[in-house]
């Protein structure tokens, strides 16, 4: 009798398991037929071949896998999805769009967050990641949320920016009168001006011709862009100032983000941060390769004492009223001006 009951129980258990498997297969089949429930359209101006786009696709794959195909991130490169400012506004209004952006653009909504793009706010990627984890930065992040903006991660990195000119630069004084192409956001243009150069805002796509026709004297840019745009053909010297460490943000709309299931919110953020960290390592490795190749093409790399540049950059913080918040951030990550001086 006991054995009979055991057999019946086992039979029922097998039926339950079989039914569960069948239901799971049915759900998976229905999902495959109907497609993902959630789709995010991810926009960037970066070229399809860029490392950053490669990293975004890694993020997309990870989210798709963790949600069993229920959440799809479609990556649109080379500005195919439209002008950045338009995409940002669509996101704020609740559309299922996201964009790679930066502190300069986000400073239009929360002025102080632009500090992440100021000259010498950080010495390297490691310091950047410490800054975005401070309570000061979390306060700024909360203010962005109030403006309808949700940053999924702040830690995408495109490497340090350097000056490319035809004039030897050893101190900021040598940049005096040099017309240098830089993005138009105030945090960048004021920083470049503080380093004694004359900032010129123009599309990066126009920079090569402007250098060729001598409409500008130089550019400041990261190695990946200098290499892909062949800037070494129209400039001969790269000054290794590393004045900006280019932090990029993945920005979506708060209205759309808050409509997602909590589990999907968590997955989206976790995988975005993870993909950015992995991508940053590749960016730094590739930058060294690009610089070696540009040297082989005749580019002279000029290593300079950064202290005069760091001292000059102080003016931009003062003029923009960002000295206090910078010092609060540095205090929280255990960095002081005196330590900065000693490290250089």
N, C-alpha and C positions, 0 to 999 in steps of 0.2 A: 504493500500500500504506500509506504514511504517513498519507494522508488518511483511509483506511478506519479505521485504528486511532484516529485523532483523533475520528472520528464516533462510534465505539463508546464511547470514553471519555466523550464529551459526553452520549451517550444514557444511560450508566450514572449519570452525575452528575445528569441530569435526573430519573431514577428515584429516586435517593437523596433529592434535594430534595423531590420530590413525596411520597415516603413519609414524610419528616420532617414536612412540612406536614400531611399527612393524619393522622399520629399526634398532632400538636399539636392539631388540630381535634377529634380523638377524645377526647383528654385534657380539653380545654376543655369539650366537650359532656358528658362523664362528670361533670366537676366541677360544671357548671351543674345537671345532673340530681340529683346527690347532695348538693349544697350544700357549704359550706365545711367543711374538716377541723377547723378550730379556731374556737371561739366564746368570746368574753369578755363577760360581763354586767357592764356599768359602771353603778354606782349613785351617785346624788347626791340630796341634799335640795333642790337648787336647782330653781326653777320651769322649766318647759319653755321659757319665753320668755327666760330669762336668757342673758347673753352667755357665761357659762361653759359652759352646755349646748350652745350654738352651737359653741363651740370644741371640745368633746368630739366633736361630730358631724364636724367638720373632720378631727380625728384619726382617727376611725373610717373616713371615706372614704379618707384617705391610705393607711392600712394595708390596706384592702380592695384598693385599686388596685395597691399595690406587691407584694401577694401573689397577684395575679391572681384575686382572689375566694376565696382559700383561707383567709383569716382575717377573721372578722366580729366587730366590736365593737358590741354592742347597748347603747344608752344608755337607762337608766331614770331619769327625772327625778322631782322632787317626792316623793322617798322611796317611790316605787312598789315598789321591790325589798325594802324592809324597813328596820328600825332599823339605824343605822350600826354600832353595837357588834356586832350579830349578823352583819352582812356582813363586818366585820373578822375575826371569829372563823372564819367560813366560809372566808375567804381563807387564813388561817393553817393551816387544816386541809387545804388543797389544792384547794378548789373553784375553778372557773373564773369567779371574781368579782373585781371591783375596785371601788374607792370613792374619791371625793374626800374627803380628810381634811386634817388640819393638825398642826402641832407639838404643840398641846395634847393631842390624843388619842394621838399617837404617844409622848408623854412617859410614858404608862402603861407602855411597854415599854422605852424608853431615856430616862431622865429628862432628860438634858442637851439632847436634840434639841428640847425645848420652848422653848429660847432663841430660836428663830426667830420665836416669837410674842410675845416680850417687848417692852415699850414702848421705842421708839427704838433697837432693835438695828440698824435700818437707816433711812436717811433717804428712800429712794426704791426703785423697782423695780430700778434698776441696781445698787444696793448689795446688794439681796437676792440677785441672781444671782451676785454676787461671793462672797457668804457661802457659798452652797451649793456653790461650786466649791473651797472651801478644803480643805486636808488634814484639818483639825479636823472638818469636816462629813463628809468621807469616812469618817473613823473611826467617827462616830456611825451613818452609813449601814451600815457593816459590822456594827455591833452589832444593828441592826434585822434584818439578814439572819439573824443567829444566832437571832433570835426568830421566824423564819418569815415575815418581812415583806420584800417587795421594793417599793421605791419606784421607779416608772417615770419619774417626773419630779417635781422639787420646785418648779418655777417657774411654776405656775398662780397668777394674781394677780387679786384682786378689789378692789384699790384701797386707799387709806388710810382709816382709821377716824377719825371726829371725834365730838365730844360734841354732842348735841341736847338742849337744855334750855329752860326758860322763864325762866331766870336768866342774867344776863350773867356770863360767865366770862372773866377776864383773867389770872388766876394760879391755881395749884393751890389756894390758900387759899379761893378762891371755890367750889370743889367740895366743901369740907368740909360734911358732913352731907347732901349730895345723894345720893339713892338712885338709882344708875345701873344699868340692865340691862346685863349683860355675860355672855358665855358662861362656863360653870362651871369650865373648866380653870384650874388654879392659876396658870399663867403669865399668864393674862389677869386673873383676879380680884385676884391680888397686885399686878399692875402698876397696875390701876385704884385699888386701895387706897393704893398708894404716891403716886398723884396726888391723894390726899386725899378721893376720893369713897368712898361706901359701895357696894361691888359687890353686885348682886342677880342671882342666876342664875335665869333663867326662859326658857321657850321663846320664840323670836322671834315666833311667831304670837300670843303672849299680850301682847306689849309694847304694842301700840296701845291695847288696852282698859285696861291697867295705867296708861298715861299719862293716858288719859281720866278714869279714876276717881281719879287721883293716888295710886295704890298705889306708883308710882315717880315720881321727879322728872325722869328723863331716860334717854337711851340713848346708847351709843357704838356707831357702826355706819358701814359704808361707804356712799357716796352711792347706789349702785345699789339697795341694800336700803331705804334711807331713802325714796327716791323711789317705788319700787314699792309700799311699805307705807304711803305717804302720811303719814309721820311729821310732815311739815311742817304737817299739820292740827291736831296736838295739841302741838306744840312751836313756839317762835317764833324760837329762836336756834341757829344752828350755829356752834360754836367750832372753828375750823380748827386743831386741835391736831396732827392727823396722827400720833397717838401709836403706832398699830399700822399696819404695812403688811402686809395680809392675804395671806400666802403659803399656797397650798393644794398638797397633794401628791396624786398619783394612786398609790394603794397597791394592790398585788396580793399574792398569796401566793407565797413563795419556792418552795415545793414545786411548785406549778403552773407557775410561770415557768421553772424549771430543766428541766421536762419538754418545753419547746418546742424545736424546731430552733434552732440558734444564729443562723441567718440571721433567723428570725422574732423572736427576742429582740432583735436589733439593730434591726430595722425598727420594732418596737413602741416601743422607747425613743427612737429618733431622731425618729420622727414625733410622739411625745407631747411631747417638748421643743420641737420646731418649732411645733406647734400652740399650745402655751402662750405662746411668745414673740409670735406673731402676735395671739393673743387679748388679751394684756396691753396691747398698743397700742390696741386697740379699747376696752378697759375704761377706760383713761385719757381717751381722747377722749370717750367717752360720759359719764364722771363730770362733766366740765365742762358738758356739755349738761344733765344732771340738775340740777346746782347752779344754773345759770341759770334753769331752769324753776321750781325751788323758790323762788328769789328772786322770780320773777314772781308766785308764789302768796303772797308776803308773808314768806317766811323771811329773817331777817337773818343774814348771814354775817359772823362776827366773826374777823378776822385777829389773832392774838396773837403775842407774843414767845415762842418755844418754849423758850428757855433755862431759865426757872423749872420748866417741866414736865420737861425732860430731867434737870435736877438732882434733882428729886423722884423720878424713876423709878429713880435709883441705889439707893434703899432696897430695891426689890424684888429686884434682882440680889444685893444683899448678904444679904437674908433667905433667898433660895433657894439660896445658895451657888454662884451662877453668874458672879460677877465674874471669876474666873480664866479660865474658858472664853470669856467675852465678850472679854476683853483679848487672848487668844490669837487669836481670830477677827479682831478689829479690827487686830491687828498684821499678820496675814497679808494683809489687803486694803489695808494702808497707811493705816489710820485711827487717829487718836489722840484722846484726850479733849480735848486742847488745841485740835486742829483743829476738833473738834465745837463747842467754845465759840466759836472765831473765825468759823465759818460761820453762826452765829446772832447 
